[in-house]
Every structure is written in C-alpha cells, then in structure tokens.
Amino acid sequence: MTILKPILLIVLVAAFTFFISGRLIGANVNLFKRVLSVVISVAFTTFIYWYTYLKGKEYSFDTVNSVVNVTTVLWIGSMLLISMLIYLFFELFDPIAFDEKSGRHHGKKSLTKKMVGYWRHQKRLRNVVKIAVTNGITRTVKYARNRDSDRELAIALRETLEQCGGIFIKFGQVLSTRKELFSPIFIEELEKLQQNVTSLSEDQVHVILKQNLRGGVDDVFSYFNRTPIAAASIGQVHKAVLRKTNEPVVVKLLRPDIKEIMREDLSILVEFANWITSRSQWAESLGFLDLAEGFASSLREEIDFHIEARNMTQICNVMKKSDLSVNIPKIYEEYSNENILVMELAQGVSVANLPDETVMSRHDIAETLLFSYLEQALVSGIFHADPHPGNIYYDAATNEITILDFGAVCRLSTSQQEGLKLFFLGIQQSDSSILYDGISLLVKKQNDVNRVELEQAISQILLRISFVERIRSDEIVYSIFSVIRDFGLQLYPSVSLALRVIVTLDGTLRIIDREFNIFEEAKIFSSNFLKETLKKPFKEPHETKERIEEELAMLLPNLRKIPRRVDQLFKKVEDGKVILHHDIFSDKNNKNFITQLFSRFILLFVGITFGIISVALLAISQVVHTAYAIYLNTAAYFGLFLCAVLLVRLSIQAIRDMKQIK
C-alpha cells in the first residue's frame, strides 16, 4: 500500500501535465508524441526529484503538507516545461506537414516504417548531394557566366544526374528538350543521358494482368503478345486482340515498383533542386526548382493511367468537330484502370519513318499536324504535350494522323491562349509591340517592368531573325526567354510547357518536311480560323441564336440595375459622399495575417518581458537579506516559467508555419 501511494501521485501528476501541456501547446497536437513527451518528462524529473531531494529521507504520503511543498511545485513545474520542450523537439524533426484547412496530415505508416523511411530518404539525399559536390556542381554553378564555365556546369550537371540514376536521368532527358530554357551547350550534354530500361519478365506481366483485369487473361484476350513492342521507365506496351470483339488493341502496363520509386526519388529530386537554387543565382533565375516541381507533378500524373485515359477522352471530344484528319485512339474503359490501359491499335508508321512516296504530300501532313495542335491549344486550351516523332503516326491507307501517349497534356487559360496567339503573331510580323502584349499575358507580375526597355530588347532579337528565310523555333524561343529572365520575369508553368511543346513540335515537323516554317503556317491557320469564326453565325444560326439568348439572359438583370445605380452615384457625388478609399483590412486574408502577426508579437513581447523582470528579481533577491527574499525568488522563478512556456509555444507554432502546406 505504501508503494501504491507514490505511484498514484506520479500518475495523477502525469495526467495533470498531459492535460495542461496540451492546452499550452495549442491546437493540432499529435496524441502519440504528446503522451511520449509526458512519459519522458515524468521519468526524468521524477528521477531527479528522488535523487536530489527524497533519497535517504523518511517521506510520508499520509498528509497533504508532506506532499505539497516548494520542491514538489518545482518538480511539477519542471515536468510541465520539459514535456513541452520535448514536444518542441519532436515537432522540429517531424517531416509531416500541416494543411491550413484541415490540420495535420496523418500518414498511414507506423512509427517504425516512418523512421526507416526517413533514414533511407536522408541517406539517399546525402548521397545525391555528395555526388553533386564531387562533380563540382557547387563550384561551377557560381560562375556560370561564359561559354567555358557553362560547359563545365553542363558536364557537372549531366554527370550528377547520370550517377544518381533512375528519376534523375529521366529529369535530365526532359531538360534536354527544354531548348527554350537552356543554351545549346546544356542541350548537347543532357542529350547524352541514356536510361537502360529492362523489360518486365513474362511472370511479372502475367501477375499485373491477373491483378488488374476483371476476368482471366484468356477470357479478355484471344491473343496477347508477351514480348513488348515498347518499354520505358514507367511502363511497357504489348499487342493483343480482344476476345469479345476481335479488335486489335495495345495494352499499356504500369511497372509494379514505379510508384514506390516515384514516392522516394521525386521528393529527393525537388530537395536537390532547392539545394542548387539556394546556392546559385543562375539556377534561381532559370527557375530550376520550378522545373523539378513541374517534372514531379507531371510524372505523378503519368503513373496514373486513369488520368491518361481522361486526357485522351478530353482531346478526343475537342477534335470531334474538327475537319482535320487526326485520330485519337479509342479507350476501352471496361478493361482499363490506374495500372493498365487498353486502347485501339494505331495503324501506320511513325512520321520519322515515312516512305518517300505518300498519298498526302509531306507538307500537307506537317500542316495538318500543326493545325491540329493550334486548334487544340488556341481554341480549347488543352493539347497533347509530347509531340516527338515516336508519338505521331501516319496511316497511308486512311490518310489519317494518329497521336499517341497522353500521359502529359498542357492546359492554358483563356488569357494565356490569347497571349500565345499574340506571341506567334508578333514573331511572324516582327512587331515588338505585339510580342510585348503577348508576353505580358504569359508571365507573372509584370507591373514593375519598363515597357520601353523590354520592347527594345525584343526588337534586337527580331532584328537578328529578320530577312532570313527560316529560323529555328528553339533559337527564337530561347532568345526571348533569356530576355524575359534578364528582366526578372517568370513564365507560368503551363506556358513554359506550351513553349516546350512548340519547340518539340517544330523539330517533328522539320523531320516530316525540312522546308516547313511553323510561324508562316501559324499565320495561315490564324487567317483561316478568323474567317471560319466570322462565318460560324451564318453556318450555325440556331446555335448562335441560343448562345446570344444565354448571354442576354445573364446580362439583362445587370442592365436593369444600371439606371438606378447611376442615379444613386450622382446623388452621392452631390452630397460629397464619394470618397476613394483603400483599406488593407477589407481583405479577410490581410486582416487575419495582420491579426495573427500582431498577436504573436504581443506574446513574444510578454514572454521576453517576463524573462527580463524575472532575471531582475533574481538579481535583487541576492542583495536582500530578509524573509522577503524568498517571495522575490518565487516570483522570479514563476516569471521565468511563464517566459519559457510562451517562447516554447511560439516556437512550436513557428515550426508548424514553416511546414504548412499552401
């Protein structure tokens, strides 16, 4: 019974500490870490309390006076403060982020798995950074100013990505297509990156099919070729024939381990890009971190075949009203899911392997392909984002062009579509004013830019490409992007992707027809499109009438209010009540930010004040030799305790803010 009493006291004190510490720490408290911090704190402080005060004493728990004294209060206060400090330590090393709307994001992994995963993540990241430092990234990235240093940096970057392997090589291959961003020196080096991809074994293929098909393989396919016709880092493609309809199809299989690899390596790639960006003005102005984040986001979409199927359906619906002979393969949704994609077999050959004699001329094939992309991009705002020759097929029997692989698509807003139209028009007409108007719709925060200076810089580029029969699109786009970057502007990610598509498409069109001029042909498309737009109301009078009625139905309620509002405005002007007023607190977000900032400043100020006053009281108590000294000491220690509690709470909140998901 004597042993149970101190144990009961410790349990009660621990429960009290658990409750109070949770209140002091604030919201979004993790239960496991809170319990663990209290247990460690109770064990540590109880041992110190016993060793420094209770050891060797006869101590009775029968009276309240024997339990409640100054040392006990210090013990409980220390326990409370130490538990908060331990919780702060856990928050500091917790990789879990917070959502500003829903609070903490809880992972499904156990603590052991999280620790193992965190250790592996840190080990891999350290290895990547070590490779980068060994290859001289940190040295060359600071001096990327001329051709020689550019060459050294390009080699260092290529060797780093190559030695890191996996996702890093694929990232380098994607960067090698960004001719609008990187100089030819970088493109030349990055194009050397090769990724050796081994095909899945027949057993692996069988397992994937068995896990993802609703019926057996033989029930769905009358024929399935176990040898892939193409293999890539994300998946591989097989030919097959549907048993139900006897239609030839292709079956795209996702590699079984790719999602786990993505989950581990993509976050490391983004951290690596952030590390380089923090050490280099060159990488920061280039938007290297944005490139890595965009690549990661795109790749996460590519490993979900549901998204690819939806992309194909969207663009197929866009092209339904088109007069162009462009085909999007049909998706067999009943057999497809996130890991397997069954679609129509594309007929014909890649445009890279066109025979010398074709039914359509090479120019017509290239023109049809370009017009299809412009129709997708500038009319609907969604278009295929990987137009390399392997994804474009031509069938001489039907005179149709088939576009393949919709893992990546680009989406442009209405203003960005308009900006891209002006971009093409400005280049074609060598008009810097039009080109400036187009660029202003394609970049973020252009308010501080001197229009005259930017137009002058653009004019210099246009003069360099004037009076020449043909100029490479990658050279034009790279030059204009360099000017944009020099003026501190940044393109929207979707616009950067669209420019990459233009450069890749131009390369494909030149493979089809060496004399093809993308900007001249874009002018023809714009002219034809404008004519069709003007004719549309006469061709489709019923649809036009319905559209006008819809617009009027939305407009009439506002039109009816105009006379009354004008009258009210004049009355306010007459009474002198019209005052231009701008209040930052009228915006709820601004108000919340200022309020939160001010309240934290007050807490910080109060905490520091408690600390200063407490230290002063301690100093005074040292020279006071009366009974009042004990009261000064008590007040001083209590003030230090409050100071520590406030500062710990502010520290925890600061850590949460840094990890908050935007």
Residue pairs with C-beta under 8 A, 6 or more apart in sequence:
2 61
5 61
6 61
9 61
9 67
10 42
10 46
13 42
13 76
13 79
14 38
14 39
14 42
14 79
16 76
17 38
17 41
17 42
17 76
17 79
17 80
17 83
18 34
18 35
18 38
18 83
20 80
21 34
21 37
21 38
21 80
21 83
21 84
21 87
22 29
22 34
24 80
24 84
24 645
24 648
24 649
25 34
25 84
25 87
25 648
25 649
25 652
26 649
26 652
26 653
27 103
28 98
28 103
28 104
28 656
29 87
30 90
30 94
30 104
32 111
33 87
33 90
33 91
33 94
34 87
36 86
36 90
37 83
37 84
37 86
37 87
37 90
38 83
40 82
40 83
40 86
41 79
41 80
41 82
41 83
41 86
42 79
42 83
44 82
45 75
45 78
45 79
45 82
46 75
46 79
48 78
49 71
49 75
53 71
59 66
60 66
61 67
70 634
74 637
77 641
80 645
81 641
81 644
81 645
81 648
84 645
84 648
84 649
85 648
87 652
88 648
88 651
88 652
88 655
91 652
91 655
91 656
92 655
94 659
95 114
95 118
96 104
96 105
96 106
96 107
96 659
97 105
97 659
97 660
97 661
98 104
98 105
98 656
98 659
98 660
98 661
99 105
99 660
99 661
100 660
100 661
100 662
105 661
107 114
109 117
120 264
121 264
121 267
121 268
124 264
124 265
124 268
125 268
125 271
125 272
127 164
128 160
128 164
128 168
128 268
128 272
129 272
129 275
131 160
131 163
131 164
132 138
132 156
132 160
132 272
132 275
132 276
135 156
135 159
135 160
135 163
136 152
136 156
137 153
137 156
137 157
137 160
137 276
138 279
140 149
140 152
140 153
140 156
141 153
141 156
141 276
141 279
141 280
141 282
141 283
142 279
142 280
143 149
144 150
144 153
144 280
144 282
147 185
150 183
150 185
150 186
151 185
151 189
153 186
153 282
154 185
154 186
154 188
154 189
154 190
155 189
157 172
157 186
157 189
157 190
158 172
158 189
158 190
158 192
158 193
160 168
161 168
161 169
161 171
161 172
161 190
161 193
162 168
162 169
162 172
162 193
166 233
166 261
166 265
167 261
167 262
167 265
167 266
167 269
167 299
168 265
168 269
168 272
169 193
169 194
169 195
170 195
170 233
170 299
171 269
171 292
171 295
172 190
172 193
173 190
173 193
173 195
174 295
175 181
175 182
175 186
175 190
175 291
176 182
176 187
176 190
176 191
176 193
177 500
177 503
177 504
178 291
178 496
178 500
178 503
179 187
179 474
179 477
179 478
179 500
179 503
180 474
180 477
180 478
180 481
180 496
180 499
180 500
180 502
180 503
181 286
181 287
181 291
181 478
181 481
181 496
182 190
182 478
183 478
195 233
197 231
197 232
197 233
198 231
199 227
199 228
199 231
199 236
200 208
200 228
200 231
200 236
200 253
200 255
202 226
204 256
205 226
205 238
205 253
206 217
207 256
208 253
208 254
208 256
208 339
208 340
209 217
209 224
209 251
209 253
209 340
210 216
210 217
211 339
212 337
212 339
212 340
213 220
213 335
213 340
214 220
214 334
214 335
217 224
218 243
219 243
220 242
220 243
220 244
220 335
221 240
221 241
221 242
221 243
221 251
222 241
222 242
222 243
222 246
223 239
223 240
223 241
224 238
224 239
224 240
224 241
224 251
225 238
225 239
225 240
226 238
227 238
228 236
228 237
228 238
229 237
229 238
229 239
229 250
230 236
230 237
231 237
233 255
233 258
234 254
234 255
234 258
234 299
234 302
234 303
234 407
235 252
235 253
235 254
235 255
235 258
236 252
236 253
236 255
237 250
237 251
237 252
237 253
238 250
238 251
238 253
239 248
239 249
239 250
239 251
239 345
240 248
240 249
240 250
240 251
240 342
241 247
241 248
241 249
242 249
242 332
242 335
242 342
247 344
247 345
248 345
249 332
249 342
249 343
249 344
249 345
250 329
250 342
250 343
250 344
250 345
250 346
251 340
251 341
251 342
252 305
252 340
252 341
252 342
252 343
253 339
253 340
254 303
254 305
254 338
254 339
254 340
258 303
259 303
262 299
262 300
262 303
266 296
266 299
266 300
267 296
269 292
269 295
269 296
270 289
270 292
270 293
270 296
272 292
273 283
273 288
273 289
273 291
273 292
273 293
274 289
274 292
276 283
276 288
277 283
277 284
277 288
277 289
280 288
283 289
285 485
285 488
286 485
287 490
287 496
290 490
290 493
290 496
294 493
294 496
294 497
298 408
301 307
301 308
301 407
301 408
302 308
302 407
302 408
304 338
305 336
305 337
305 338
305 339
305 340
305 341
306 336
306 337
306 338
307 407
308 341
308 406
308 407
309 331
309 333
309 336
309 341
311 382
311 406
311 407
311 409
312 328
312 329
312 331
312 343
312 406
313 331
314 382
314 409
315 328
315 376
315 382
315 383
315 384
315 403
315 406
315 409
316 328
318 375
318 376
318 379
318 380
318 382
319 326
319 328
319 372
319 375
319 376
322 372
322 375
324 368
324 371
324 372
324 375
325 368
325 398
325 399
325 400
325 401
326 368
326 369
326 372
326 400
326 401
326 402
326 403
327 346
327 400
327 401
327 402
327 403
328 402
328 403
328 406
329 343
329 344
329 345
329 346
329 402
329 404
330 343
330 344
331 341
331 342
331 343
331 344
332 342
332 343
332 344
335 342
336 342
336 343
346 393
346 395
346 402
346 404
347 393
347 395
347 397
347 398
347 400
347 402
348 393
348 394
348 395
348 396
348 397
348 400
348 402
349 355
349 393
349 394
350 389
350 390
350 392
350 393
350 394
351 365
351 369
351 389
351 392
351 393
351 394
351 401
351 508
351 511
351 512
352 389
352 390
352 511
354 362
354 365
354 394
354 512
355 396
358 365
358 394
358 396
359 396
359 399
360 368
360 394
360 399
362 512
362 513
363 513
363 515
363 516
365 394
365 401
365 512
365 513
366 509
366 512
366 513
366 516
366 521
367 516
367 521
368 401
369 387
369 392
369 401
369 505
369 508
369 509
369 512
370 505
370 509
370 516
370 518
370 521
370 522
370 525
371 521
371 525
372 401
372 403
373 383
373 384
373 387
373 501
373 505
374 522
374 525
374 529
375 525
376 382
376 383
376 384
377 383
377 410
377 412
377 417
377 420
377 498
377 501
378 417
378 420
378 421
378 529
379 529
381 411
381 412
381 413
381 414
381 416
381 417
382 409
382 410
382 411
382 412
383 409
383 410
383 501
384 391
384 403
384 406
384 409
384 501
385 408
385 409
385 410
385 497
385 500
385 501
386 405
386 407
386 408
386 501
386 504
387 403
387 501
387 504
387 505
387 508
388 504
388 507
388 508
389 508
389 511
390 404
391 403
391 404
391 405
392 401
392 402
392 403
392 404
392 508
393 401
393 402
393 404
394 400
394 401
394 402
395 401
395 402
410 494
410 497
410 498
410 501
411 494
412 420
412 494
412 495
412 498
413 494
415 441
416 441
416 442
416 492
416 494
416 495
416 498
418 441
419 437
419 438
419 439
419 440
419 441
419 442
419 495
420 438
420 442
420 495
420 498
421 438
421 526
422 434
422 435
422 437
422 438
422 441
423 435
423 438
423 439
423 442
424 438
424 519
424 522
424 523
424 526
425 431
425 434
425 438
425 523
425 526
426 432
426 433
426 434
426 435
426 436
426 437
426 438
427 435
427 462
427 465
427 476
427 519
428 519
428 520
428 522
428 523
430 462
430 463
430 465
430 466
431 462
432 455
432 456
432 458
432 459
432 462
433 455
435 458
435 462
435 480
436 451
436 454
436 455
436 458
439 446
439 454
439 458
439 480
439 484
439 489
440 446
442 491
442 492
442 495
443 484
443 489
443 490
443 491
443 492
443 495
444 489
444 490
444 491
444 492
445 489
445 490
446 489
448 488
449 487
449 488
449 489
453 487
454 483
454 487
457 483
457 486
457 487
458 480
458 483
461 476
461 479
461 480
461 483
464 479
465 471
465 475
465 476
470 515
470 517
472 506
473 502
473 503
473 506
473 518
473 519
474 503
474 506
474 507
477 499
477 502
477 503
481 491
481 499
484 490
484 491
491 499
502 518
505 518
506 518
509 516
509 518
510 516
536 544
537 544
569 578
572 578
584 590
584 591
584 594
585 591
585 594
600 650
600 653
603 646
603 649
603 650
604 646
604 647
604 650
606 646
607 642
607 643
607 646
607 647
607 650
608 643
610 639
610 640
610 642
610 643
610 646
611 639
611 640
611 643
613 639
614 635
614 636
614 637
614 638
614 639
614 640
614 643
615 636
615 640
617 632
617 633
617 635
617 636
617 639
618 632
618 633
618 636
620 632
621 629
621 632
621 633
621 636
624 632
